[in-house]
């Protein structure tokens, strides 16, 4: 019974902790203190709920408990610290007062959550710190869970989170949604963090697992929340659309032993049609806003082409090439060009794709990128240049840090004496 209660507490915490921390941060103006107060409320729940049972409104219970802890904190600091006098005579009457947390915490939690999203992804923090803090504050994940997901020692994650909160405090980062031109820049950072989290879950960069579904689910959950909080931002809907459609393939991307199954070999009957419908609806929401599609919306359009094709042969590769042409203008990068080369190969033949891939061989940023030789090996195999393909697959296997992907690439080394197949886009 106690175990069931603890599972319920864990589920409630995952759902309610972002709102709790967001509301408290607005009041105490310190994200570290807000998390401490929320954690105090969690400890109280762990102590009381196994005996009293989970309350009908557990979120309200946690908020009320955290509020009382905040009141105690203010009262204690008022008694022990008289530095409030430095604020001037006009604040003298408020020195002994406790903030009206009842009314303050009843404000729109949506605004608070949006503020928490932006502060977690503030540009004063490194990307690694933004990811860790986002998963900690908005995902409700423990440092152990975050460390396990990214194959990083737990103390490293703990230090990143502590330093991030300290940096936000030292820089006096305001708990607010940026306005005007700052909004676009900051929103780009937020979307980038969610995209990074999702991609790490979708194709793990290292370790023994091909995918880490929990990270995909967390990024998708946070993306859906963000879409509700910023409904008029087309790229938010574009990213959600991309993640929904990509996540629809999850069950088809791995075999019974966790081995990778690439796009052309997947059983499309196992693709989640609900996620596909949700993704297409989100893409439609982005398109309705009339703005030129951004990088995430264009990638979602590419994913939608795959989702709409009942078989690999029905895929509209010419349309995908067009979308990659647009993407290379909106968000140019060598990786985009590599993906475009795969689409060109599928639309116009492997020789056309290989010509584009060969033009990327000298690109410094792709020097140790295992997908470059992997794609090149696919195209060489298609052209029956098996010795060269074998060497490319072997190089790709030496570069990847993911054990499952290495096994797949080594299998392809062995297959190079057999019949050639089409290149396998990710």
C-alpha positions in Angstrom: 0.0 0.0 0.0 2.8 2.4 0.9 4.5 1.5 -2.4 1.4 2.4 -4.3 1.2 5.7 -2.4 4.8 6.5 -3.2 4.2 5.8 -6.9 1.2 8.2 -6.7 3.4 10.8 -5.1 6.0 10.4 -7.8 3.4 10.8 -10.5 1.9 13.9 -8.8 5.3 15.4 -8.4 6.1 15.0 -12.1 2.9 16.8 -13.0 2.7 19.5 -10.3 6.3 20.4 -9.5 6.8 22.8 -12.5 3.7 24.8 -11.5 4.7 24.7 -7.9 8.3 25.9 -8.6 7.1 28.5 -11.1 4.6 30.1 -8.7 7.1 30.1 -5.8 9.8 31.6 -8.0 7.7 34.6 -8.9 7.1 35.3 -5.2 10.5 34.6 -3.7 12.5 35.8 -6.7 15.0 33.0 -6.3 14.7 29.8 -8.3 17.0 27.9 -5.9 14.9 28.9 -2.9 11.7 28.1 -4.8 12.9 24.6 -5.6 13.9 24.1 -1.9 10.4 25.1 -0.8 8.8 22.8 -3.3 11.1 19.9 -2.1 10.0 20.6 1.5 6.4 20.2 0.4 7.4 16.9 -1.3 9.0 15.7 1.9 5.9 16.6 3.8 3.8 14.6 1.3 6.1 11.6 1.7 5.7 11.8 5.5 1.9 12.3 5.6 0.3 10.8 2.5 1.2 7.1 3.3 -0.9 7.4 6.4 -3.6 9.9 5.4 -3.9 8.9 1.8 -3.4 11.1 -1.3 -5.7 14.2 -1.1 -8.4 14.8 -3.6 -6.4 17.8 -5.0 -2.8 16.9 -4.4 -1.5 19.9 -6.4 -3.3 22.3 -4.1 -2.1 20.4 -1.1 1.5 20.7 -2.2 1.0 24.4 -3.1 -0.5 25.2 0.3 2.3 23.4 2.1 5.0 25.1 0.1 3.2 28.5 0.8 3.4 27.9 4.5 7.1 27.0 4.2 7.6 30.3 2.3 5.8 32.3 5.0 8.0 30.7 7.6 11.0 31.6 5.5 10.0 35.2 5.3 9.2 35.5 8.9 12.5 33.9 10.0 14.5 36.2 7.7 12.5 39.2 9.0 13.5 38.4 12.5 17.1 37.6 11.9 18.0 40.0 9.1 17.3 43.7 9.3 18.8 44.6 6.0 15.3 45.6 4.8 16.0 49.0 6.3 18.4 49.6 3.3 15.4 49.8 1.1 14.4 53.2 2.5 11.8 54.7 4.7 9.0 54.2 2.1 9.4 50.4 2.7 9.6 50.7 6.5 6.0 49.7 7.0 6.5 46.6 5.0 9.6 45.4 6.8 7.8 43.2 9.2 5.1 42.1 6.7 4.8 38.7 5.2 4.0 38.7 1.4 0.4 37.9 0.6 1.2 34.5 -0.9 -2.5 33.4 -1.0 -3.4 36.0 -3.6 0.0 35.9 -5.3 0.0 32.2 -5.9 -3.5 32.3 -7.3 -2.3 34.3 -10.3 -2.3 32.6 -13.8 -0.1 29.6 -13.5 0.3 29.6 -17.2 2.2 32.8 -17.1 4.4 31.4 -14.3 5.2 28.2 -16.3 6.1 30.3 -19.4 8.5 32.4 -17.2 10.0 29.2 -15.8 10.6 27.8 -19.3 12.4 31.0 -20.3 14.5 31.2 -17.2 15.5 27.6 -17.4 16.8 28.2 -21.0 18.3 31.6 -20.3 21.4 32.4 -22.6 23.6 33.2 -19.6 23.6 29.4 -19.0 25.5 26.9 -21.1 23.5 24.5 -23.3 24.4 21.7 -20.9 23.2 23.6 -17.9 20.0 24.7 -19.8 19.2 21.0 -20.5 19.8 19.8 -17.0 17.9 22.7 -15.4 14.9 22.3 -17.8 14.7 18.5 -17.1 15.0 19.2 -13.3 12.6 22.1 -13.0 10.1 21.4 -15.8 10.4 17.7 -16.1 10.6 16.9 -12.4 13.4 14.5 -13.1 16.0 13.7 -10.4 19.7 14.3 -10.9 20.2 10.6 -11.0 17.6 10.2 -13.8 19.1 13.1 -15.9 22.6 11.7 -15.4 21.5 8.2 -16.5 19.7 9.6 -19.5 22.8 11.4 -20.8 25.4 8.9 -19.5 27.0 11.6 -17.3 28.2 11.1 -13.7 25.5 12.2 -11.3 27.8 14.7 -9.4 28.4 16.4 -12.8 24.7 16.9 -13.3 24.3 18.0 -9.7 27.1 20.6 -10.2 25.6 21.9 -13.4 22.2 22.4 -11.7 23.7 24.1 -8.7 25.9 26.4 -10.8 23.0 27.2 -13.1 20.8 28.3 -10.2 23.7 30.3 -8.7 24.4 32.0 -12.1 20.7 33.0 -12.4 20.8 34.5 -8.9 24.1 36.3 -9.4 23.1 37.7 -12.8 19.8 38.8 -11.3 17.9 37.3 -14.2 14.4 38.5 -14.0 11.5 36.0 -13.7 9.7 37.2 -16.8 8.8 36.5 -20.4 11.0 38.5 -22.7 9.3 41.1 -24.9 9.8 42.5 -28.3 12.8 41.4 -30.3 14.2 39.6 -27.3 11.3 37.1 -27.4 12.3 35.5 -30.7 16.0 35.0 -29.6 15.0 33.5 -26.3 12.3 31.4 -27.8 14.8 30.0 -30.2 17.0 28.9 -27.3 14.0 27.2 -25.6 13.0 25.3 -28.7 16.6 24.3 -29.2 16.8 22.8 -25.8 13.6 20.8 -26.3 14.9 19.7 -29.7 18.2 18.6 -28.2 16.5 16.6 -25.5 14.1 14.9 -28.0 16.9 14.0 -30.4 19.1 12.5 -27.6 16.1 10.3 -26.8 15.3 9.5 -30.4 18.9 8.5 -31.4 21.2 8.2 -28.4 24.6 9.6 -29.1 26.4 7.1 -26.8 25.8 4.0 -24.7 24.1 0.6 -25.2 20.6 1.8 -26.1 19.5 2.8 -29.6 16.8 5.1 -28.1 15.9 6.6 -24.7 12.1 6.9 -25.0 11.8 8.7 -21.6 13.7 11.7 -23.0 11.5 11.8 -26.1 8.4 11.7 -23.9 9.7 14.4 -21.7 10.6 16.7 -24.6 7.2 16.1 -26.2 5.3 16.8 -23.0 7.2 20.0 -22.4 6.6 21.0 -26.1 2.9 20.5 -25.7 2.9 22.6 -22.6 4.8 25.3 -24.4 2.4 25.2 -27.4 -0.4 25.8 -24.9 1.4 28.7 -23.3 2.6 30.3 -26.6 -0.2 29.4 -29.0 0.6 32.2 -31.5 4.2 31.1 -32.1 4.3 29.0 -35.3 7.7 27.4 -34.7 6.5 26.1 -31.3 3.8 24.2 -33.2 6.3 23.2 -35.8 8.6 21.6 -33.2 5.7 19.9 -31.6 4.5 18.6 -35.0 8.0 17.3 -35.7 8.3 15.5 -32.3 4.8 14.0 -32.5 5.5 12.5 -36.0 9.0 11.3 -35.2 7.8 9.8 -31.9 5.1 7.9 -33.8 7.8 5.6 -35.2 9.4 4.7 -31.8 7.9 1.2 -31.5 8.9 0.3 -35.0 12.5 1.6 -34.7 13.8 -1.2 -32.5 13.6 -5.0 -32.7 12.8 -7.4 -29.8 16.4 -7.2 -28.5 16.7 -3.5 -28.9 18.5 -3.6 -32.3 18.0 -0.7 -34.6 15.5 -0.9 -37.4 16.0 1.9 -40.0 13.2 3.7 -41.9 13.0 1.5 -45.0 12.8 -1.7 -42.9 10.2 -0.6 -40.4 6.7 -2.1 -40.2 4.6 1.0 -40.7 1.6 -0.8 -39.2 3.4 -0.2 -35.9 3.6 3.5 -36.3 1.4 5.3 -33.8 -1.5 6.8 -35.8 -2.7 8.9 -32.9 0.7 10.6 -32.7 0.7 11.1 -36.4 -2.7 12.7 -36.4 -1.6 15.0 -33.5 1.5 15.9 -35.4 -0.3 16.7 -38.6 -2.8 18.8 -36.6 0.1 20.8 -35.0 1.7 21.3 -38.4 -1.6 22.6 -39.7 -1.8 25.0 -36.7 1.7 26.3 -37.7 0.7 26.7 -41.3 -2.5 28.6 -40.5 -0.5 31.5 -39.0 0.6 32.5 -42.5 4.3 33.0 -41.6 7.0 31.5 -43.8 7.8 28.1 -42.3 10.8 28.0 -40.0 13.3 25.2 -39.5 11.1 23.1 -37.3 8.0 23.4 -39.4 10.0 22.4 -42.5 11.4 19.4 -40.8 7.9 18.5 -39.7 6.8 18.8 -43.3 9.5 16.3 -44.3 8.4 13.9 -41.5 4.8 14.3 -42.6 5.8 13.1 -46.1 7.0 9.9 -44.5 4.0 9.6 -42.3 1.6 9.9 -45.2 3.3 7.2 -47.2 1.9 3.8 -46.6 5.0 2.1 -48.0 8.6 3.4 -48.5 8.0 3.3 -52.3 5.1 5.8 -52.0 7.2 8.4 -50.3 7.2 11.7 -52.3 11.0 12.2 -52.4 10.7 15.1 -54.9 8.7 17.0 -52.4 11.1 16.2 -49.7 14.0 17.6 -51.8 12.0 20.8 -52.2 11.5 21.1 -48.4 15.3 20.4 -47.9 16.0 23.2 -50.4 13.9 25.6 -48.3 15.5 24.3 -45.1 19.0 24.9 -46.4 18.0 28.5 -46.9 16.3 29.0 -43.5 18.8 27.0 -41.5 21.9 26.2 -43.5 24.3 23.6 -42.1 26.4 20.7 -43.3 24.1 18.2 -41.6 21.1 19.6 -43.5 23.1 19.3 -46.8 23.9 15.7 -45.9 20.2 14.9 -45.3 19.4 16.7 -48.5 21.9 14.5 -50.4 20.0 11.4 -49.2 16.7 12.9 -50.4 18.3 13.7 -53.8 19.6 10.2 -54.1 16.1 8.8 -53.5 14.6 11.2 -56.0 17.2 11.3 -58.7 19.4 8.3 -58.2 22.4 7.4 -56.0 25.0 8.9 -58.3 23.4 12.4 -57.9 23.3 11.9 -54.1 26.9 10.7 -54.0 28.1 13.8 -55.8 26.6 16.0 -53.1 28.0 13.8 -50.3 31.4 13.9 -51.8 31.3 17.7 -51.7 31.0 17.5 -47.9 34.0 15.3 -47.3 36.3 18.2 -46.6 33.8 19.9 -44.2 35.6 20.3 -40.8 32.4 20.0 -38.7 31.6 16.6 -40.3 35.1 15.2 -39.9 34.1 12.9 -37.0 30.4 12.7 -37.8 29.7 9.0 -38.3 26.6 9.6 -40.5 28.7 11.0 -43.3 30.6 7.8 -44.0 27.4 5.8 -43.2 25.4 7.7 -45.9 28.3 7.5 -48.3 28.5 3.8 -47.7 24.8 3.4 -48.5 25.2 5.2 -51.8 28.3 3.3 -52.8 26.6 0.0 -52.0 23.6 1.1 -54.2 26.1 1.7 -57.0 27.7 -1.8 -56.4 31.0 -0.2 -55.3 31.2 -2.7 -52.5 34.8 -2.4 -51.5 34.5 1.3 -51.1 31.2 0.9 -49.2 32.7 -1.6 -46.9 35.5 0.9 -45.9 32.9 3.6 -45.3 30.8 1.5 -43.1 33.8 0.4 -41.1 34.8 4.1 -40.7 31.3 5.0 -39.5 31.4 2.1 -37.0 34.7 3.4 -35.6 33.2 6.9 -35.1 29.9 6.2 -33.5 29.7 6.0 -29.7 26.4 4.1 -29.7 26.9 0.4 -29.2 23.7 -0.6 -31.1 24.5 1.6 -34.0 28.0 0.2 -34.2 26.6 -3.3 -34.4 24.3 -2.3 -37.2 27.2 -0.7 -39.1 29.4 -3.7 -38.7 26.6 -5.9 -40.1 26.6 -3.6 -43.1 30.3 -4.1 -43.5 29.6 -7.8 -43.8 26.7 -7.3 -46.2 28.7 -5.4 -48.8 29.2 -8.6 -50.8 25.5 -9.0 -51.2 22.8 -7.2 -53.2 22.8 -3.4 -52.9 19.9 -1.7 -51.2 18.6 1.9 -51.0 20.2 4.4 -48.6 18.6 4.5 -45.2 17.6 8.0 -44.1 17.3 8.6 -40.4 
